[in-house]
Amino acid sequence: MANKVTIHFAQDRIDRAAYIAETVGFGEIIRTAEYFNRNNLFEMKQITETGVLIVRGSSGQIVTMFIMRPEQVEEIYRKNHWGRVPAWLMTKVKKNWKKGYTQNQPDYH
């Protein structure tokens, strides 16, 4: 796993990854957006079928991941001109929120 994640992830986000695995699971990646972040560095945001957002750096290493809130998934779809969030995905994201999975993630702000 060490070469697939950043040091930040391995040291600061590994508890969150374990929490995701135990609650909603990772699922399959259904959408990927490539962009330059505010520091002008290339990143990828990947949405999974379970409502998890995975952020990867230019090397492909995982920088962070978290269970999304409904407004976060809507924003990503809007910014990438993907149309409306599929109803099944929004239902999943809302269920995650209602169950408290989003709010209870380790180190989630």
N, C-alpha and C positions, 0 to 999 in steps of 0.2 A: 504493500500500500504506500510506502514511503515515497516512491517515485511518481505516484499518481496524485498526490496531494501536496499543497504547499506546507511549509513549516508552520505558518499561521494556522492552517486547518488542523494539522496534526497536534499542535500544542493547545489551541484555543477553541476548536470547534468539534473535536472528536466526540465529546459528550452529546452534542446536538445530533450528530450523525447516528449515534447509538439510540437516542430518543426517537428519531425519525424511523429507524429500522424497527423499533419496538411498537410504535403506534400506527403510523399510516403506511410504512414501507416505502421503498424507493420507486418501484414501478418502472415502466418503460418511458424513455424520452419521447415526447410527442411533438415538441417544437423547439427550435434553436434559433436564437437571434445573435448575430455577430455585430459588434459595435466598438467604438472607441470610448472609453470611460472619461470621466472629468479630468483625469490626469493624462489623457491622450494615449492611453495604453489599450491595446486590443484585449477584448474579453468576449466570452460567450455566456449567454444566459440560456439555460435549458429548463424547460417545463416538463415535469413528468406527469403521468396519468394519475398519480396519487395527490397532485397539488403541491409538489415540492419544486422549489427553484434551486437549480445548481448553477453556480457561477464558476467559470473556468478562466484561467489566465491565458496568455498568449501561448504558453507551452502546452496547454491542454490540462494542466494540473488543476484540481479542484481547489478553489480559494475559499468558498463558503457554500453553505446550503441551508435552506430553511423551508418550513411549511408556510405557504403563502396565505395572506388574508385575501378576501374577495376583491378588494380595491386594487391590490397589487397585480393580480392576474389580469384584471380589466385594463390596467394601465399598460402592461406589457403588450397585450393584444392591440390596444389603441395605438401605441407608439410605433408598432411594427406593421400597422395597416393590415392586420390579419382578420379584420371583421370582428364579429361578436364572439365572445368566449362560448365554446360549445356548452349546451345546457348540462350535459352529463359532467363536464369538468367543473362548472360553476357549482353544481349540486355537491360534488365531492369537496370542493374548497369550503363551501358554507358548512357542510357537516363537520369538517375538521375544526372550523372556528367554533361552532356550537358545542362541540365536545371538549373545547378548551385546549386542543392540541397545539394550536398556533401560539396562544398566549403563554403556555407553559413550557415552551422550548427553552433549554438551557442557553443563557446569554443572549436571549432575544430581546431587542429593544424596540 
